[in-house]
Amino acid sequence: MPITTQNHALTWTDLDGVPRSSAVAYDKPSASRRQQELEDAGCSNVQIIETKPGQLPEPA
């Protein structure tokens, strides 16, 4: 049975109102931790997006 890897990236709006996106892919638990760190830092609209290997989202 093949192992399927799920990659996740994040998008958010920083404190200055600038849309951002992650430059790396995370596994789900790491993405959730990063989401909490960004929210704790005051960033808004933090979203976890499922991505394919080698693919990252554009800032919204």
C-alpha positions in Angstrom: 0.0 0.0 0.0 1.5 3.4 -1.0 2.1 6.1 1.6 0.2 9.3 0.7 1.7 12.5 2.0 -0.5 15.4 2.7 1.1 18.8 2.5 -0.3 21.9 4.0 0.5 25.6 3.7 -0.8 28.7 5.4 -2.1 32.1 4.3 -2.7 35.0 6.6 -2.8 38.8 6.9 0.0 40.3 9.0 -0.3 43.2 11.5 0.3 45.8 8.7 -2.6 44.4 6.6 -0.2 42.7 4.1 -1.4 39.3 2.8 1.2 36.6 3.3 1.7 32.9 2.5 4.1 30.3 3.9 7.2 29.5 1.9 7.3 25.9 3.2 4.9 23.0 3.3 3.9 21.5 6.7 2.3 18.3 7.8 -1.1 18.8 9.4 0.1 18.9 13.1 2.9 21.4 12.3 0.5 23.5 10.2 -1.9 23.7 13.2 0.9 24.7 15.5 2.1 27.4 13.1 -1.5 28.6 12.7 -1.8 29.1 16.5 1.6 30.9 16.6 0.4 33.4 13.9 -2.9 33.9 15.6 -1.1 34.5 19.0 1.1 37.1 17.2 -2.0 39.0 16.2 -2.2 38.0 12.5 -5.7 37.7 11.0 -7.4 35.5 8.5 -5.0 32.6 9.2 -6.0 29.6 7.0 -4.5 26.2 6.5 -4.6 25.1 2.8 -4.0 21.5 1.6 -1.4 21.6 -1.2 0.3 19.2 -3.5 4.0 18.5 -3.3 6.0 21.3 -4.7 3.0 23.7 -4.7 2.5 26.7 -2.4 -0.4 29.1 -2.3 -0.3 32.8 -3.3 -1.1 35.4 -0.7 -4.8 36.2 -0.8 
